[in-house]
């Protein structure tokens, strides 16, 4: 229930939402720090947490470490230089890992072992992030939901589930103060064949399954990674079959969001619906009584794009887009 102020009016509940940080440790740390900086009651990280590439730091028999990063060859002569390059790699959303030259050669010839090795590196990095969030936010008492998205590998949710304080809300209805939050981190089908995609029919079935767990007496927030179709929150460059961009440097923008998500918002009319997935479509839109939001993403520049939403009972009081 809402606490009452002296005036008798329900108090406000404030959340910070961001998504699509794609492995940028700088953005993740900004996300965790947003709780204290913006003085919010809750944080939601709405999917696509993981990075997309690994960068080996290869140690040879001379104990020299070599790496190729962003088109530049690096020769690292001491631990300080190694740590400096690791920080730069993480800043850009990639995963650094140290490996002996002979081990790298061994992995190059064994696809199964190589994938297992790389998955473990990504899982360990995410586990380190989750531990950081547990420590910081548990002390502050800030509610924190972190959900995998379509670009996150299947093991990602299991790593988040290990947390003591942070909650993985994916494919569940969870609590956030006076609100109930229905969350789905999967996207509709994309041209990229990402790890966690569903057909529109599957998304519709999954959302309707979760609806059975809703309490009709409590205000609802939808936390759905993919934005609703043709709402201005889902416009991305049109692609040809070969994945080249129609229009080149002046791309033709088309809606690529989910019809199942749009139907869910129209049907459930949540007080708020938060989304990510489409980096180019930062904005908010009114859909009936619901406010739907996509803060966009600029993770590759180390910029965390997010939105602060102030809620009072069953209404959105204010929406403030921020970049840090």
C-alpha positions in Angstrom: 0.0 0.0 0.0 1.0 3.6 -0.5 2.2 5.5 2.5 0.2 8.7 3.2 1.8 12.1 3.6 0.5 14.6 6.1 -1.8 16.0 3.4 -3.5 12.6 3.0 -2.3 12.2 -0.6 -0.5 9.1 -1.6 3.3 9.5 -1.7 5.2 9.3 -5.0 7.2 6.3 -6.1 10.2 7.0 -8.3 12.0 4.6 -10.6 15.0 4.8 -12.9 14.9 2.7 -16.1 17.6 1.9 -18.6 18.5 -0.9 -21.0 20.8 -2.0 -23.7 24.2 -1.4 -22.1 25.7 -4.4 -24.1 28.6 -5.1 -21.8 29.7 -1.6 -21.0 31.0 -1.7 -17.5 31.0 2.1 -17.3 27.3 2.2 -18.1 26.5 -0.5 -15.6 28.3 1.3 -12.8 26.4 4.5 -13.7 23.2 2.4 -13.5 24.0 1.2 -10.0 25.0 4.7 -9.0 21.8 6.2 -10.3 19.9 4.9 -7.2 21.8 7.3 -5.0 22.4 10.1 -7.5 18.8 10.5 -8.6 17.3 9.4 -5.2 14.9 6.9 -6.7 13.0 4.0 -5.0 13.8 1.4 -7.7 16.0 0.6 -10.6 15.1 -1.5 -13.7 17.7 -2.7 -16.2 15.5 -3.9 -19.0 17.7 -6.3 -21.0 20.7 -6.6 -23.3 23.2 -6.5 -20.6 26.0 -8.6 -22.1 28.7 -7.6 -24.5 29.1 -9.0 -28.0 32.8 -9.7 -28.3 35.8 -11.0 -26.4 39.4 -9.7 -26.7 42.2 -12.1 -25.9 45.3 -10.8 -24.1 47.8 -13.4 -25.3 50.9 -14.3 -23.2 53.7 -15.9 -25.1 56.9 -17.8 -23.9 58.7 -14.5 -23.4 56.0 -13.4 -20.8 55.0 -10.6 -23.1 51.3 -10.0 -23.5 49.9 -9.1 -26.9 46.4 -7.9 -27.9 44.7 -6.5 -30.9 41.9 -4.1 -30.0 40.0 -1.7 -32.2 42.4 -2.2 -35.0 45.5 -1.5 -33.0 48.1 -4.0 -31.9 49.3 -3.7 -28.3 52.4 -5.1 -26.6 52.0 -5.0 -22.8 55.1 -5.2 -20.7 53.7 -5.1 -17.1 50.6 -5.6 -15.1 49.8 -1.9 -15.0 49.6 -1.8 -18.8 47.5 -5.0 -18.9 45.0 -3.5 -16.4 44.8 -0.2 -18.3 43.9 -2.1 -21.6 41.4 -4.3 -19.7 39.6 -1.1 -18.5 39.5 0.3 -22.1 38.1 -3.0 -23.4 35.4 -3.1 -20.8 34.6 0.5 -21.4 33.7 -0.4 -25.0 31.5 -3.3 -24.0 33.9 -6.1 -24.7 35.3 -8.8 -22.5 39.1 -9.0 -21.9 40.7 -12.3 -20.9 44.2 -13.4 -20.4 45.3 -16.6 -22.1 48.5 -18.5 -22.9 49.3 -18.7 -26.6 49.2 -22.5 -26.7 45.8 -22.5 -25.0 44.4 -20.1 -27.6 45.7 -22.3 -30.4 44.1 -25.3 -28.7 40.7 -23.6 -28.5 40.8 -22.4 -32.1 40.5 -26.0 -33.2 37.7 -27.0 -30.9 34.5 -25.0 -31.4 32.6 -26.7 -28.5 35.4 -26.1 -26.0 35.9 -22.6 -27.3 32.3 -21.6 -26.8 32.2 -23.2 -23.3 35.3 -21.3 -22.4 34.0 -18.0 -23.7 30.6 -18.5 -22.0 32.4 -18.9 -18.7 34.3 -15.7 -19.1 31.1 -13.8 -19.9 29.3 -15.4 -16.9 32.1 -14.5 -14.6 32.1 -10.9 -15.7 28.3 -10.7 -15.2 28.6 -12.3 -11.8 31.1 -9.7 -10.8 28.6 -7.0 -11.9 25.8 -8.6 -10.0 27.9 -8.8 -6.9 28.7 -5.1 -7.1 24.9 -4.3 -7.4 24.1 -6.6 -4.5 26.6 -4.9 -2.3 25.8 -1.3 -3.2 22.0 -1.5 -3.5 21.5 -3.9 -0.7 23.1 -1.4 1.7 20.9 1.4 0.3 17.7 -0.6 0.3 16.9 0.3 -3.4 14.7 -2.3 -5.2 16.6 -3.5 -8.3 15.3 -5.6 -11.2 17.9 -6.7 -13.8 16.5 -8.7 -16.8 18.2 -10.4 -19.7 17.2 -9.3 -23.2 17.2 -10.9 -26.6 20.9 -10.4 -27.1 21.9 -12.1 -23.8 22.9 -15.7 -23.8 20.7 -18.3 -22.3 22.9 -18.6 -19.2 22.5 -14.9 -18.3 19.3 -15.3 -16.3 20.8 -18.1 -14.2 23.7 -15.9 -13.2 21.4 -13.0 -12.1 19.3 -15.6 -10.2 22.4 -16.2 -8.0 22.1 -12.6 -6.6 21.1 -12.1 -3.0 19.4 -8.8 -3.4 19.0 -8.1 -7.2 16.0 -9.7 -8.7 15.7 -11.3 -12.2 12.1 -10.6 -13.1 12.1 -12.2 -16.6 9.0 -14.3 -17.4 7.5 -13.5 -14.0 5.2 -11.1 -12.1 7.3 -9.4 -9.4 6.8 -6.7 -6.7 8.2 -3.2 -6.9 6.9 -1.2 -4.0 3.2 -0.7 -4.4 3.3 -1.9 -8.0 3.3 -5.3 -9.7 5.7 -5.7 -12.6 5.1 -8.1 -15.5 8.4 -8.8 -17.3 9.4 -10.4 -20.6 13.0 -10.1 -21.9 12.5 -11.9 -25.2 12.1 -10.0 -28.4 10.1 -10.7 -31.5 12.1 -12.2 -34.5 15.0 -10.1 -35.6 17.3 -10.3 -38.6 20.2 -11.1 -36.3 19.2 -14.5 -35.0 19.8 -13.4 -31.4 19.7 -16.0 -28.6 16.4 -15.1 -27.0 13.7 -14.5 -29.6 10.0 -15.5 -30.0 7.5 -15.3 -32.7 4.6 -12.9 -32.2 2.4 -15.8 -31.4 4.8 -17.1 -28.7 5.1 -13.6 -27.1 1.4 -13.3 -27.0 1.0 -16.7 -25.3 3.7 -15.9 -22.8 2.3 -12.5 -21.8 -1.2 -13.9 -21.5 0.2 -16.7 -19.3 1.7 -14.2 -17.0 -1.5 -12.2 -16.9 -3.0 -15.0 -14.8 -0.7 -14.0 -11.9 -1.8 -10.4 -11.9 -3.7 -8.8 -9.0 -6.5 -6.7 -10.4 -6.4 -4.4 -7.3 -2.8 -3.3 -7.7 -1.3 -0.9 -10.3 0.6 -2.5 -13.1 4.0 -1.8 -14.7 4.9 -3.7 -17.9 8.7 -4.3 -18.3 8.9 -5.7 -21.9 12.2 -5.5 -23.7 10.8 -5.1 -27.2 8.7 -1.9 -27.7 5.1 -1.9 -29.0 4.7 -1.9 -32.8 4.4 1.4 -34.8 4.4 3.8 -31.8 7.5 5.8 -32.5 9.4 3.8 -29.9 10.3 1.1 -32.4 11.7 2.8 -35.5 14.9 1.4 -36.9 16.7 1.5 -40.2 15.1 -0.7 -42.9 17.4 -3.6 -43.9 17.8 -5.6 -47.1 18.1 -9.4 -47.1 21.9 -9.0 -47.0 21.5 -6.8 -43.9 22.6 -3.6 -45.7 20.8 -0.4 -44.8 18.1 0.9 -47.2 19.0 4.5 -47.9 22.7 4.2 -46.7 23.7 7.3 -44.7 20.1 8.6 -44.9 18.3 5.4 -43.8 14.7 4.7 -44.3 13.2 4.2 -40.8 10.5 1.5 -40.3 8.6 0.1 -37.3 10.1 -3.2 -36.0 8.4 -3.5 -32.6 6.0 -6.2 -31.4 2.4 -6.4 -32.3 1.9 -8.8 -29.3 3.4 -6.1 -27.0 1.1 -3.4 -28.5 -1.9 -5.7 -27.9 -0.9 -6.3 -24.3 -0.6 -2.6 -23.5 -4.0 -1.9 -25.2 -5.6 -4.8 -23.3 -4.0 -4.4 -19.8 -3.7 -0.6 -19.8 -0.8 -0.5 -17.3 0.1 2.8 -15.6 3.5 2.5 -17.2 5.2 0.3 -19.9 9.0 0.4 -20.2 11.0 -0.8 -23.2 14.4 -0.9 -24.8 15.8 -2.9 -27.8 15.6 -0.2 -30.4 18.5 2.2 -29.6 17.4 4.9 -32.1 13.9 5.5 -30.8 14.2 7.4 -27.6 10.9 8.8 -26.5 7.6 8.4 -24.7 4.0 7.9 -26.0 0.5 7.8 -24.6 -1.4 4.6 -25.4 -4.8 5.0 -23.9 -4.3 5.5 -20.2 -0.8 4.0 -20.4 2.6 5.8 -20.8 5.1 3.8 -22.8 8.8 4.7 -22.8 12.0 3.8 -24.6 15.1 5.7 -23.3 17.3 4.5 -26.2 20.9 3.6 -25.9 24.3 5.1 -26.5 26.4 2.5 -24.7 29.2 2.5 -27.2 30.1 6.0 -26.2 30.0 5.1 -22.5 26.8 7.2 -22.1 24.0 5.7 -20.1 20.6 6.8 -21.4 17.8 6.4 -18.9 14.5 7.8 -17.7 13.3 8.8 -14.3 9.6 8.2 -13.8 7.6 9.6 -10.9 4.4 7.6 -10.2 1.6 8.3 -7.8 -0.9 5.4 -7.4 -2.3 4.7 -10.9 -0.8 7.7 -12.8 2.5 8.9 -14.2 3.3 12.2 -12.6 6.4 13.0 -14.6 8.9 11.6 -17.1 12.5 12.9 -17.3 14.9 11.6 -19.8 18.6 11.7 -18.6 22.0 10.9 -20.0 25.1 10.3 -17.9 
